[in-house]
Amino acid sequence: MSKNPLTLIMETNKFNGTNYNDWLRNLRIVLDFENQGYVLDKPLPTALPEGSSPEVRVTFNKWHEDNRKVRSIILTSMTNEIQKQYDRLEDVLSIMLRMKDVYAVPDRHIRYAATKAFFGTKMGERSSVQSHGVMMLSLVREARGPKSWA
């Protein structure tokens, strides 16, 4: 991996078992910068077809190299205990699917918690209307989810 200043995000926000959604968002930011985000969502090609063109070979080799790099980024951005659960898997997509099954928080739970916080929030005495408004807007954004605020 090149000297990416964004990798500091992954070093300082290691996955610890409770921060999957935040960790995944940060991982996607880093990999998008490196043009390697495709490795998270698409299966790794396992075999090169007979008589493949040089372009297909280059693509195949790049995919495997990117898989190796992304796997290293993923594993180094976890706590040691969690890392041991996934270090035997070679395919990034397999790692991501297993992690999603175990750690992902469904959107409806996030929206529920944000909505509950929104309706339970009161502006304190002598607090700034502006800061209260900003806090309420962030809760609305969280309740609506990332797709609705493009």
N, C-alpha and C positions, 0 to 999 in steps of 0.2 A: 504494500500500500504506500502511496506517495505520502509526503509530509502534509497530511490533512489537519488543519487546525481544529476541525470539528470533532476529531477523535477524542479530544479532551472531554467532550460531552459524555462519551461512553465511559471514560475512565472515572469521571467524578460522579456519575449516576449509574452505578453498577446495578444489575438486576439482582434483587434480593428475595424474590418470591411474592412480594406485595405490590410491586410497582410495574407490572407487566405493560399496561397500556402506555404509561409514560416512557418506559424503556423502549418499547417498540416504535413509538413516534420518533424518539431520538435516533434509534438505529436507522430508520428510513431516511431521516435527514442526512445522516452521514453517508449512507449508501447512495442516495440520489446525487450527492456531490461527487461521488466517485463513479457514477454511471454503472453501479452494480446492483441496484435495487431489484432488477428482474430475477435475481437468484432466489429472493425470498418467496416468490409467488409461482414460479414455473419449475416443473420437475427437471432434474439434471439428466441430460441425454446419456444413456448408458453405453451405447455402442455406435461406432462410426459406420455408416453404410458402406458396403463394398463399392469400390470405384468412385469414391467421393471426390468432388472437385477440390482444388487447393483452398478455395474460399470456405467451403464447408468444413474442411479440416481446421482452418484457422479459427472459425467460429466455435467449433467443438472444443478445441484446445483452450480458447479464451474462456469459454463457459466453465470448464473444469478448473482453470486457474482462478477465476473469480469466485467460484464455489469454495475453493481452498482458503482464499483471503477472507471472504465473508464469514466462513466458519470460524476462523481464528478471531475475527473481531467479536463475533457473538460469544464465543467461549471465554475470551479475556474480559468481557464486560459483564460477567456473572460472578457471584460469590463462589468460593471454592466448593462449597457443599453442593450447590446447584450444578456447577460445572461438571462434577463427577457423574451426574445423572445423564449427561448428554455427550461426553467426550468420546464415546465409542461410535457415535453416529457420524457418518461421512457426508451425508447429503444435507444441505442447509434446509431444504424444504421439509425433510423428515423432522429435523430439530424444531422448526417453527410450528409444524402441525402438532407435535407432542406438547410443546410449551403452551400453545393456544388452548388445547384441551384441558390442561392442568391449571393454568394461571389466568387466562383471559377473563376479564370482568365484562359481562354482557352490557350492552349500551343501556338497556332498560334500567339496570341497577344504578348506573351512573346518573341517568336522567332523574330517577326517583330521588336519589340523594340530593341532587342539585335543586329539584323542585321543593323538596322538604326544607332545605336550607333557605330557599327563596322566601317561602311563605312564613318561615319562622324568624326571619330577620326583621329587626326593628332598628330604627335610627336612634342612636343614643343622644342624650342631652349634650349640647355644646359640640356635637360632631359636625363635620362639614357635609353640607348637602351634596357637594360634588363627589367627595370620597364615597358617600353612601350610594350615590347614583352609579358610580363606576363599579362598586362591588355588586350592586343589583344587576347591572348589565352583564358582568362576568358570569353570574349565576344563570341568567337567561341563556347566554351562549352555551354554557355547559349543559343546561337542560335540553336545549334544542339539538345539541350534537354538532360535530365538526362539519358535517355535510351541508347543513343549512346556512352556514356562515362562510360563504366562499369569498 
